[in-house]
Amino acid sequence: MLDAYRTALTLFAQAPVIEPAADAARTAADGETGTSGWLIFLLVVALVVLPFVIGSMLATALRMKDSATRFGVVLFALTLGVTPFVLRGEDAIRYGIDLAGGTNLVYQVQFDKAKAEGKEIEDQGRAMDQMVGAVKRRLDPSNVEEITVRQVGSDRIEVIIPGADPETVAAKKAAIVKLGSLEFGILANRVDHLQFIQQAEADPGLTEVRIGDRVARWAEIAWDEQGNPKLEFGGDRDITVRAATDRETSRPKLTDKKTQVYEVLVMQDPPDARVTGRYVTRATSAADENGRPAVNFTFNETGGTKFQTLTSRNRPRTDGSTRDLAILLDGQVHTAPRLQAVISTQGQITGQFTTEEVNELVNVLNAGALEVPINETPLYEFSVGPTLAHDVQEKGVLAIAIAGVAVLVFMLCYYLFAGVVASLCLVFNLILVMGIMSLIDAAFTLPGLAGIVLTIGMAVDANVLIFERIREEQQRGSSLRMSIHNGFGKALSAIVDGNVTTLITAIVLYVIGTDQVRGFAVTLFIGIVASMFTALYFGRLMFDIVERKRWLKSVRMLSIVGRTQWDFLGKKTIAIGASLVLIVGGLTGFAARGNENFDIDFNGGNMVTFEFVQAQDPAFVSAALRAPELQDELKTGLTIEPLWTLDEADAGGKAKKFRLRSMQSEIKVVRHAIDRAFQEPGRELKKVTLDQYRPITSIPREQPADAPPMPREFRGGHRALLKFSSVLPLATVEMQIEDQLELLRVNDQPKYDNPRSLYMLRGTGDAAEEGVETRGEVRRYAEMELLAAPRFDVADLEAALAAIQIEMRNSPIFEEINTFEAAVAAEMKQTAVLAMLASMAAIVAYIWFRFQQISFGLAAVVALVHDVLITLGILALASMIHDTAVGRMLLLEDFRINLPMIAAFLTIVGYSLNDTIVVFDRIREVRGKNPALTPEMINTSLNQTLARTLLTSFTTWIVVAILYAVGGEGIHGFAFCLVVGVLVGTYSTIYIASPVLLWLMNRPGSAVAKSGASQRATAAAR
């Protein structure tokens, strides 16, 4: 992928470079580009032009030529939504790990290799955080694919790719292990660097030449997929190249062509002046002057200055001769264009790229280089079954279907014809949301699908606002056309304000939120934009058609609420007091539970991989491990994942291997619980024994010429041949040896500081042929060769192997035993809180701008905080009483906050905000130009919007209540938060936000208070 580039650095209209002449391969590529260009053109015509042509024809047929553009826009949006499903069918929807399973990979981070190369790692924990972040950004730069990347143990990274095909997995694996380092240097030439060249040529064993603070080093020339060097040399090019027959190379493995390894001498500046990819602030895919895929990059100010200094110092000589600028990716020279001018902050990497190669390079450059290399071969690779059992998935899908139908039926029954329009808007909304998410390749999880249905339930709000305004206009005696016109016009302000504030929240969360929060923000943004379009644009078109064609004389609707004159503010003292009691009581319960409030996503835990003798049903394994008698040992919040390797047939969904994740900190307790859970005949766990490990022999310091390669650090050490009763991964045995060595103590201190550096396992030749190979070249062996370093005491080695032999004889085999980090680390929690605070500040600013009073924004934020705190407290209290009769009757569980619940809290914020803005907009309308704000004005506004508030809340609550009652464990906690949040949000709009607004507007010293005092003084003077 990245090592398949033939590149040249092209300046933005600054410095043209000499590129190779077109060859046969380029001609073929240009031919393919031309063909694909025609296909793209035809697709654009089908997507963009045809909808408007058909829209014009439809408008003519309906004698509404003035609305031809509106018909075209609606048809274009509909085409955009259905296109992914027409082109890709069922494949357009890509499910998350909970619904479809996927691929699970565990990689080893090579700190030892980094240190051997002279790289100092001061803080391994910080380095791992950087590595996890970089890999995540590479694999899921838009945060919509639901790819999980987290630390496992102290030096491993786990990657879970949902429902991906083999080609996608292969591309992701290539992106994971690429170092992604970009570096610029100057090729050594005999005019400027003769002394460096002479020293390099005098001693073929040198890898670099250092004179003063300048360094020249040999760098391998990159290879293309045909096995040819990418850098052309010879002819008139004054560069120094050598053949390096004894060098290891990353030559492509796809060709059988015998190729020579070539290295070129590259001049490097001192570290503080070196130009590297760390200064790249942005990389984007682009096209070069010939229309071929390329990469644009931009340096920050520091990088631009360094690059300008480098290119200025090496500009063309006075005689017109030029120097060569080497571009190194992952330490290999991919191209060396001739410098024609000074370059500063911007450039373009061009060459014979495919679109996939460009996208990969862009992702890697934007994600940043890996601080430490990752072993290209995964330690473990499995196909992972869905984390939600089949019956749970069925319950969730059933709940989603029932909830969607319930909303449609209610709207049809209550609003009659207007309900038909609302139902069409909702279906159109669903098509747009699903289609756009498919276009951006977003993964659908069960909570995500529930969230989409919830978005549709909330989208009813815009329709209800419009319909209630139309009702008011008809009650005033307006004509149908005027009622429709005024209904949409007067509802527009409230709809736009409510949705724009939620959009602001989504944007802020995306910009500075955590990965998981950003994924939610994308879905939220799409849902809001789609609902506004369908309600305001498509809905208005439907009403205009029936009115213009005189198919409707009036808009009839049912009325449940009617006109009211309730004194809401008269109950504010009782309401605020009740809220304070709930907040204090709930937060007390939350504090009392402490860390038990959080699920495995926030706490991390231990994971073990175990295997049965016979394949088992995942539902049985899940039920057995969740049995009440094991709760004290395994805790709540378990996840059980069935695993398959490629050589294993998936017989009816059964699996032999499973992985358990638990918050239990004692790994011995976890192992004992698993062993105890499966004792019945036919349910036995697999055992693998260490049958032989003697004799332990010495490794000669000087190896015979015909001996197999022996790493230098193990010469003079010890060797043992291990024979097992069945095949195992190397990593499983390595982990067991490390565990035994960590138990060795001297004066209560570990005997060996870095035990993993003391030994090495490798499969023997015969066993390697018999090993089971899976994707990514992960192998299992029945025989392994153990190499131990000289400082490894042979007695300790003997004791470790003896202990492993006894343990394996008495216990089932656990291929993988490790800790894993929380999906949301501590700093990510802080970032999430920061995102919430920033979004609230942005909301205050927008509402201040729209309402010309900061008090409106502050009152809205007070209501949001109130809703979140009460929901959080009720969640804790519900968990505390879940095992009582009342708790069982209410279907309560030991709810723990996980990532879907975070999405639920964010949804509550958006819902409550939208509800509050609608009321505030009516208060602004009732108040008019009156400088005062009175309780009567607020009560009038609340009564006028009460029907809309109750209807919207009811339809939304229908959705979440059905999800809670029928949805099953996959969305139970998510739905509970929303059941509470919708009720609390509706309550806070009336009894919290409005009284707070009244107090803020009339507080001593406010503009309204001063205006009122002035009016009273004027009246008294008269």
N, C-alpha and C positions, 0 to 999 in steps of 0.2 A: 504493500500500500504506500506508505510514506517513502519506502525505499525504491519506488518505481518511477521516480521523477527524472525527467530530463528538463532542467530548468535554466532560465536566464533571467537576470534581474533587469527589468525594464523601468526606467524612470518616468514619472508623470511629466511628459513633455519637457524633460530636463536633459536627460543623458541617454541618447539612443545607444544600443549595444549591438554588436555583430552577432547574429543568430545563424545557426547552421542552415544550409540549403535544404529545401523540402526533399524528402526521400519517399520511398514507396509506402512506408508505414504512415507517414503524415498524409499522403494522398488518400490512402484508404480511410484514415480518420476523418479527413475533410469530406469525403464522400458520405460517410455515416452522419457527419454533422449536417450536411445538406439534406439528407433524407429525414433526419429527426427534426430539422427546421421546418420542413413542409408539414410534418405531422403536428408540430406545435402550432403552426399557423392555422391548420384546419380545426384543431381543438379550440383555439381562441375564437375562431369564427362561430363554431357550434355553441360555445359557452356564452359569448358576448353578443354577437350579431343576431343570431336566430331568435333569442327571446324578445328582442326589441322589434324584429320584423313581425313575429307572431302577435306581439302586444299591439302593434299598430293595426294589424288585421282585425284583432278582436275588438279594439276600440271603434273601428269603422263599422263593424257588424252591429255593435250596440249603440251606434250613433253618438259616441262620446269621443270624437277625434281629439278634443282638447286634453283628454286624459291618456293619450297613447303612450306618453313617456312613463306615466305611472304604471300602466299595465306592463310595459317593458321592464321596469325596475323590479316589480313583483315577480315576474317570470324569470328574470335573471337570478334573483335571490333563490327562487325555488330550484332552478337548474343547478346553482352552486351547491345547494344542500343535498340534492339527490345524486349528483355526479359521482362522488366516491362509491356509492352503493351500486350504481350502474356499471362502473368500470371494474370494481373489485368484488362485488357481491358481498358475501358474509365476511370476507377478509377485510372489509372496510372498517369493521369494529375490532379493535385490538384490546383484548381483555387483560386485566391486571393479574398479578400473581395469585390473588385470592380466588379468582374465578377460573383461570386457565392454567395455572402452574407456570412453569418456565424453566430456565436454566440457572443452576446455582454453581458458582465458581469460587474457589478459595485460592488466593495467591500468596506466595511468600515474598516479603520485602527483603531485599538483600543488603542489610546493613553491613555484613561482613565484607561483601564485595566493595561497597562504597569506601569502607575504611582501608581496605587493601589498595585501593586506587588513590589513597592519600586524602580523601575527603573527610573532614572533621564534622561529626554530627554531635553537637553540644547537647541537644535536647531531643531524645528519641520520641518522646510523646508528642512534642510540637511537630516534629517531622512527619509522624504518622497522621496527624490532623491535616497537614498540608497535602499529603499523599491522597488521603480519602477525598478531600475537597477537589483536587485536581482530577482524579479519576471520575468523580461524579459529574464535573463540568464537561469532561470529554464525552461521556456516555449519554448524558441527558442535558444538553445545554439549555433547552427551553423548559425543562422541568415539567414535562407533560407525559413522559413515558413511564413514570412510576418505577424507575429502576432504583433498587436499593443498593447503596454502597456504605459499608461500615467496617470499623476495625474489629478484628477477631484476634484475641490474645494480644501479645505485645508487638508482634511483627507480621501480622497477616491481615489481608484485606478480603472481605467477602463481597461478592457482587451477585445480585439476583436480577435476572433479566426476564420480565414477564413474557410468556407465550411467544417467544421469538423463534423464527425458522432458522435452520442451520447456517444459511448465508449471513443472516443478520448477526447471529452469535459470533461467527468467524470474524466479521468486521468489528464487532465490539471488543473481542479479545485482542485483535491487533491494536486497537486504540488504547486498551488498558496498559499494555506493556511498553508502548513507545515512550522513550524518554521525553521526546518533544523539545529537545534543546535546539535552538537556532543560534548560529554564531557566524560572524563575518570576520574574514582575515584577508591577507594579501599573499598570493602565491610567490614564493621566493624566486627571484630572478638574478642573473649574474651581473647585472648593472648595480643594483642596490644592495644585494645580500650575498656577495661573492664569498665572504668569509664564512658565513653560515653554511653555504653549500659545500665549501671545501672540507669543513670539519665533518659534515654529515656524510660525505662521500668517503672520507678517510676511514671512518669506523662504521661498517655496515650494521653493527649491533646496537647502535644508538637509536633511541626512539625520539629524542629531542636534542637540540643544541641550544645552550644558554650562553649568551654573551651580554654581560651587564644585566639590565632589567628586561631585555628582549629575549624572546624564545622563538625558535623555529622547531616545529614538530612534524613528524611524518603522520599524515592522515590518509586513511584508505579512500580510494575513489569508489563511489557508489556504483551499483550494478543495476541494469535494467532486467526485466523478466526473461530476456533471451540470454542473459549471462554475459553481456557486453558492458564495458566501462562507460559510464555516462559522460565523463569528461574526455573530450578529444584532446590529444596531445601529439607532439611531433610537428613537423612542418616549420613554420616561422614562429611558433610559440616558445618564448624563452622561459620555460618552467622546468623544474627538476622533478623527475619521476623515477621511481625504482620498482623493480619486481621484488615482492616480499613473499618468498615461497614458504617461509616457516611461520607466517602470521595466521591467526584465526580470523575468519571473515564471516560476514553475514550475507554472503552471496545467496541469491534466491535459490530456493530448493525446488522450484518448479521446472527446472531445466536440467537435462543430462549433459549439456555442453560443457566440455572441460575448459575452464577459464583460469587465467593467471590473476593473482592478487597484485594490484598496483597501488602504490602510495605516492603521494605528492607532498612536497615540503611546503608548509604553510607558516607564514610569519604571524605571530600573535603579540598583541600589545600587553603591557602589564595588566593585572586583573582590574585595577581601578579605571583603566581606560578602554577595556575590552567591550565590544559591541555585541550584545547577546539578545536572545528573545525575551529576557526579563523586562526589557524596556518597551516591548510591544504593548500598546494599550488597546489596539483593536485590529483584528484581522477579519476580512470579509471575502467571500467568493466574488469573482468578477470575470470579465472576459478581456483577453488581450486585443491588440489592434486587428488580429485576424479572426476574432470571434471565438477563440479557443478558451477553455476554462483556465482561470488564473487566480492568484491570491493577492489582494491588496493588503498592505499593512501600514500601520501608523505607529511611530515611536512617540514616547512622551518627550518632554522638554530635555531631560537629561540624555535620553537615547539619541534624540535628534542632534544634540550638541556633539556627542561622541562620534556619531556617524559622520557628521559634517567634518569633524577634525580628521577622521580616518580617510575619507575620500578627498579632502582638500590636500592632505599630505601626499596622496598618491595620484594626484591628477596627472594628465598627460604631460610628458616632458616637453622641453622647448623644441626638440627635433620632431615632435609629433608622435613618438612612440608611446605606447600605453602600458599600464600595469593591469594585472588580473585580480579581480575581487572574488575571493573564494566564498561560497555559501555552503555552510556545513549544517546538515540536519542529523542529529544524534551522532555527531562526531565524524560523519562521512561527507566528503566533498561531492555535492550533487551537480554543481556547475561553477564556472569561473568566468563570468563575462568581463569584457575589457572596459575599464572605467574611462568614460568620456567627459565627465563633468562632476562637479561637487554635488553631493546629495545630502539632504538634511533629514526631514521627519517622515517623508512618505516614499513608498516604493511599491513595486509590483513584482511578484515571482511568477514567471510564465514558463511554459514548456508544454510537452505532450501529456497533459493531465487528463484523466477522466473526471467527470463530475464528482464521483464518489471519493476520489483521491483528494480533490480540492476541499470537499466538505470535511474530510478527516483532518487534513492539515489545518484548516481554519479552526476546527474544534480544539485541536491540540494546542495551537498557538494561543487561542483565547483562554484555554484552561490553565496554561502555564506548564512549564517543564516539571518532570518528576524530580524531587530532590534526591531520591534514592532509587536505584534500579529495581525493577520487579522481575522475578523469575518468569520467563516466558511460558513455562509449562505449569499449569495449575496443580496445586497439591491435590485438590479434589474437584471433580466435575460431575454433576448429577442433573438429570431431568427431574424437576420438582413438581409434585402433584399440587393441585389447588389447596391453599391453606384453609379454605372453607369446604366442609363436607358437602356431598351432592345434595343431601336433603336440606341443608342450610341454604344452599344456592337456590333451590326450588322455592323455599319459603320466601326468600328475599325477592325473587323475580315475581312471585305471586302477589306479594304485598305491593310491589311497585305497580303492577298491572291494575290491581284493585283500586289503589289510590288514584291513579290516573283516570280511570273510568268514573270513579266517584266524583271527582272534580267536574268532569264533562257533564255528567248527569245532573248535578246540582245547577250548573250554569244554564243548561237547557231548560230545566224545570222552572227556575226562578226568573230568568230574563227572557224566556220565549225566543222570539226572533233574534234579539240582541244576544241571547245565549248561544244561538247558532253561530253568529259572527265570532263570539268569544271562543267557542270550541274550535272553529277553523283557525283562529289566531294561535291557539294553544298547539294544535297539530303542526301548523306552519313553524311555530317556535321550536318545537321538538325536532323537526326536520333540519332546521338551520343549525341548532346547537349540535346535534349528532353529526351532521355533515361537516361542519367546520372543525369539530374536534377530530374527525376522521382525516380531514385534509392536513391537519398539523400533527397527525400520528399520535394523538393522545391516547393513553391507556385508560380503559373503563374499569374501575373497581366497583364492588357492590355498594359501598357508601357513596362512591361517585355517581353511580346511576341513580341512587336514591336522592342524591343532591340535585340531579338534573330534574327529577320529578318535582322536587321541592321548588326548584327555580320556576318551573311551570306553574306550580301552585301559587307562588308569589307573583308571577306575571299576571295572574287574574286581577291583581290590584289595579293595574292600569285600566283594564276594561271596566272594572267596577267604578272607578273614578269617572270615567267617561259616561257610563250609563246613568249614574246617579245625577250627573250634571245635565244630561239630556232630560231626565225625569223632571228636574227642577225647572228647566226651560219650558217643558210642555205644561207644567202646572201653572206657569205664568201666562199661558195662552199663546206662546210662540208657535209659528208654523213648523211643520216637520223639517223643512230645509234649514230654517233659522235655529231650531232646537239642535239639529245635528252640528251645524256650524259653531254655535256657541258652546255646545257640550264639549266638543273637541278643543275649542279655543281656550275655554276657561280651565279645563283639566290639564292643558299642556304645561302650565307653569309648575303645578304640583308634581306631575309625572317627571318632568325634566329635572327639577331640583332634587327629588327623591332619588332618582337613578344616577344623577351626576355625582352626588355625594357618595353613593355606594361605589361608583366607578373610581372615584378618587381613592377610596379605601383599597380597591383591587389593585390600582396602579402602585400605590405606596407599598402594599404588601409584596407585590412582585419585585419592586426595585430593591428593597432592603430586607425582605423576609427570608426565612429559611427555605430550603429546597421544597419541603412538603407544603409550606404555606404558599410558595410561589405557584405550585401546581394548582392549588385551590383558587388562587387569584386569577389564573388563566381561565378556568372554567366559569368563575363568577363573572368575569369581564364579558365573555362570549354570551352567557345567558342574559345579562342585562341589556346588551346591545341588541340581541335578537328579540327580546320581549318588547323593547321600545319600538323597534321597526315594525313588528307585527301588529302591535296595538294601535300605534299612531298612523302608520302609513297604509298597511294592508287593511286594517279595520275600517279606516276612513274611506278607503276605496269601495269596500263592500257596502257601506251605508250610502255612499253617493250613487252607486249603481241602482240599488233598490229605490232610492228616492227619485232619481232622474227618470227611471223607467216606470214610476208610479206603481210599483209592485207593493208599496206599503204606504198607508195613509197616516199611521201613527206608530210609535214604538211603545208597545204595551209591556208591562213588567209587573210581577208580584211585588207586594210591599209587606214586610213583616214588622219592621221597626217603626215606620211612620214618623210623624212629627213629634218631637219630645222637647220638654223644657226643664230638664233636670239640672239641679244645682250641684255640679261636680266639684267645684272649688269649696263648697261648704263642707265637704268630707275630707279636705286635704290633711287636716291634723291627724285624723284616724288613719288615713292611708299612709302618711309618712311614718307614723309611729309603727304601723304594722311592717312596713318595709325595713325599718331599723331593727326591729326584733328578728325578722327573718335573716337579715344580713349578719347581725352579730351572732345569732344562734348557728347559722350555717357555717360561717367562717371559724367559729369555735370548734365545731365538729370537723371541719377541714383540717384545722391545725392539730386536733387530737389524733387524726389518722396519720398525719405525717407522710412518710414515703409510701404508705399503702394507698394513697390517692392516685398514684401513677402506675400505669401499666408498663409492660415490658419495653414499649417503645421509648420510654423515658428513663427506665432504670437499667436497661441492659440485663445481663444474666449469664447463665451457662448454657452451653448446647452440647449434646452428645448425639452421635450417629450410631445406631445399633441395627443389628440384622437378625431376622428370623431364619430358622431352618426351612420353613415353608412360607410361601407368599400369604399375606394377611390382608383382610379388608381394612382400609384406613378408618372407616367408621368404628370398627371394633377396637382398633388400637387407640383411637381418640377417647372412646368411652372408658376403656380400661384405665388409662392414665389420668382421667378426670374423675375417677371413682372417689367417693367421699373419704374412704379410709386412707387415701394418698394425699389429700389436700394439705395436711400439715407438713408433709415432706416436699411436695412439688409446688406448693403455693398456687395461686390463681394466675390467670393470664398466660396459660400455656399455649404454645403453638406446636402442632405436630404436622410434619411435612413428609409425605411419602416420596421416596427417591428411587429413580431408575437410572441404570447405566445403559448405554446404547445396545449392549449385547443382550439385555434382558427384555423379554417379551412382556408387554403390559397386558396381562390376562385379566380382562374384566375390571380393570382399575386396581387390582391387588398389587402389592409390592412386598419385597423382602426387606428392603432397607427403609428406615425412618429416621428423621432427625427431630429431636425434642429440644425446644427452647424453654427455659424456666428461669424464674427469678430467684430460685433457690441458690444461695451462694456456696453451699457445701456440695462439691461435686460428688463426694462419696455418698451423700444422702440421695442424690439423684440416681446414681448407679444402683444403689440398694433398692430404691423404689421401683425402678424399671425391672430389675431382676425379680422382685416380689410380685409384680403385676402379671407376669407371664410364666406361670408354672404348669399350666394345664397341658396334657398331651396334645400335640399338634400345634401348640403355641410357643414351643421352646425357642429361646434365643440361640443363635449360632455361637459356637465356641471354636477358636483357633488356638492350637497349642504350639509352643516352641519345642520342637522335638530334639534339636541338637544345636549347640553353640560351641562345643569344644572340637578340636584343640584351639587355643588362642596362641597364635604364632607371632614372631617378630617380623617386621618389614625391614629389609636391608636398606641402608642409606644410599648405596649405589645400586641402581637398577640395571639388570642386563639389557643389552640393546634390543633383544627380541621380546622383552617382557611387556605386558599391557601398560598403558600410561598410568603413572602413579603421581598424584598431586604432591608437590614438593613438601607441603606442611605435614604430611603423614609419613614421610620417609624416616625410618628409625623408630617408628611407633609399633602398633600392634594390629593384628588382623584376625578376624573370626568369621567363619562361614555359618550363617544362621539358616536352619531348615525348619519350615513351618508345615503344619498339617493342611493348610489351604493358602490361597493367594491373599496377599494384603498390600495396600499401598505403602510405599516407602515412608510417607509422612506419618502414618499411624505408629510404626515402630520407632521412628525418630522421636516422636512425642513421648513415648513410654520411656525411652532411654533418658531423655531430658528430665522427665519427672523424677526418675530414680536419682539422677545426679544432683538435683536440687535438694534432695533430702540429706545429702552428705554435709556434715558440719564440722568445723574446727573452731573451738572456743566460741560456740554459738554463732559462728559466721559461716556463710557458704564456702565450701572448700574450693569450688571452681567459680570464677566470676562470670565467665561466658561459656557455659557448658556446651552450647550448640556448636561452637567453633572447634571443639575437641574431637568430634567424630563425624563420620560421613558414611552413609549407606548407599549402596548401588546394587542393582539386580545383577545376578550372574548371567553369563552369556546364554546358557541353556534355559534358565528360568525366564529370561527376557522373551524368548520365543514363545514360551507357554503362557506368559502373562496376558491378562485380559486387557485389551486396549480400548480406550474410550476416546471420545472427542477431546482434542487438545493434548493427545499423547500422554494422558495419565495412565500409568501402568501399575499392575499389581503382580507380585512375585511370591512364589513359594520358597525361593532361595534368595538370600541377600548376602552381600559381602560387607562386613562392618570394618571400617578403617578408623583407628584411633591415633591421636597425636602422641608424640613421645612423652609429653608432660602428663598424659593421662595415666595414672597409676594402674597397672595391670590388675592389682587386687580389687580396686574400685570397679574396674570393668567387669571382672568376674562376678562380683557381688551384685552389680546392676543386672546382669543377664540372668543370674540365678533368681533374683527377685521377680523379674519379668516372667520367667518360666513358671514360677509358682502361681503368680497372679493370673496368667492366661489359662492355667490348668483349672483354676477354681472359679473363674468368672467368665461370663459371656464377653465376646469381643466387642469393644466400643471403638469403631474405626476412628472417630474424631471426638475428642474431649477438649473443650476450650471455652473460654469466656468470650462474650461478644459485647461490644459497646452499645450504648443506647442509640437508637436511630436519631434521637434529638439530644445532642450533647449539651453541656452546661452553657457554653458560649452561644449555641444556637437558641437556647431558651431566652437568653438575654437579647439576642437579635430579634426574636419573635416579639418580645415585650416592647422593644424599641420600635418595631414596625407598627404595633398597635398604637403607641403613643404618637408616632409621626402621623399616622392616618387620622387620629383624632384632632391633632393640630391643623391638618389640612382641611378637615371638615369644618372646624371653627372658622378658619380663614374664608372658605367658600361661602358658608352661610352668612358670615359677616358682610361679605361683598354683596350677596343677593338680597339680604334683608336690611342692609344698612344699619344693623345693630349687632354688636358682638354678643349681646345677651342671648340671642336666638341660638347661636352656635354653642355657647357655654351650657345652656339648658339642655340642648340635644346630647351633648357629651355626658352630662350628669346622668341622663336617662340611660345611656349606653353602659356606663360604669355600673349603675344600679342593676341593670339586667344581667350583666356578666357575673356580678358578685352573688346575686340571689340564685342564679342557676348553678353556680359553682357550689354554693352552700347546700342547696337542696340535693345536689348530686351526692355530696358527702353524707348528708343525713339519710338519704335513701339507701346508701350502701350499708350504713350502720344498722338499719332495721330490716335488711333484705331477708334475713332468715327467720323473721317472725311471721305470725299468721297474716298480719296486715301487709307485710312485704310480699308474701307469696300471692296474696289476692291481687295486689297491684302489679304483679309480674316483675318485681324489683330483683336486681342482682347485685353482686358485689362490684358495682361499677368502678372502673379505674380509667383515668384519663389516658387516651391514646391518640394517635394522629387523626383518625376519623372524628373523634370528639373535638379536636382543635378546629377542624373544618366546621363542625356544628356550632361552636362558639362564634366563629367568624360569621356564619350565616345569621345567627341571632343578632349580631351587631348590625348587619346589613338590613335585616328585616325591621328591627326596632327603629333604626334610623329612617328608613323609608316611611314607616308609619308616623313617626314624629313630624317629619317634614311636611306631610300632607296636612296635618292639623295646623302647623305653623303657617303654612301658605294660606289657609282659610282665615286664620287670625289676622294676617296681614291684609287680606281682602276686606274683612269686616271692619278693621281699624281704619282703613283708608288713610286720609291725611291727618287724622286726629293725633296730636302729639301724645295723648294719654293712652294708657292701656289699663282697662278696668276689668274686674272680675266678670262683669256682665258680658263684655266682648268675648272673653275666653269661653264662658259658658255657652254663648250663642254659637261660637265656632265649633265647639265640641259637639253640641247637639246637631248642628247641620252636617257634620261629617260622621256622626255616630253610625249611620247605616253602612256607610262605606267601611268604617273601621271594623264593625262586627262581621260584615260579610266577608271581607278579606281575611280576617283572622279565622273565621269559621272554615273557609275553604282550605286555607293553609293548614289549619289544625286537623282537618279531615285527613289530609295527606300524612302528616307525621304520626297521628294516632294509629292509622292503619299500619304504617311502617313499624310502629312500636309493638302493636298487638300481634301481627302476623309475620313480621320480617325475619324473626329468628335471630340467633346470636351474632350473625355477621354485622347487623346494623342496629342491634338492640340498644346499646349505649348511645350511639349516634342519635337514634330516634328519640330516646328519653330526654336528652338535652334539648332537642327541638320541641318536644311536647311541652316541657316546662318553659322554654325560651319564648315560644309564641304567646303563651298566656301572659307571661311576665312582661313581654314587650308591649302587648296591647294595654295592659294595666298601667305601665309606666308612661305611655303616651298621654293618658288621661290624667293620672293622679300624681305623676312625678314631674314630667317635663313641663306641663302647663303651669302648675304652681311655682316651680322654680323660675320659669320665665317671668311670671307676674312679679315675683320677689326681686329678681335682678333688674327688671325695668323700673320698679318703683322704690328701690332701695335708696336710703338717704344719700344725696350727692349725685344721683344719676341725672341724666338729661331730662328724662320724663318727670322725675320728682321736681326738678328745678322749674320745668315748664308749668307743672301743676301749681306750684307755689306762686309763680308769677301771675298765673290766671286768677288765682284766689285773691292776690293782693290788688289786682286791677279791679276785680269785682267789688272788693271792699271799699276801694277809693271812690267808686261811683255811688 
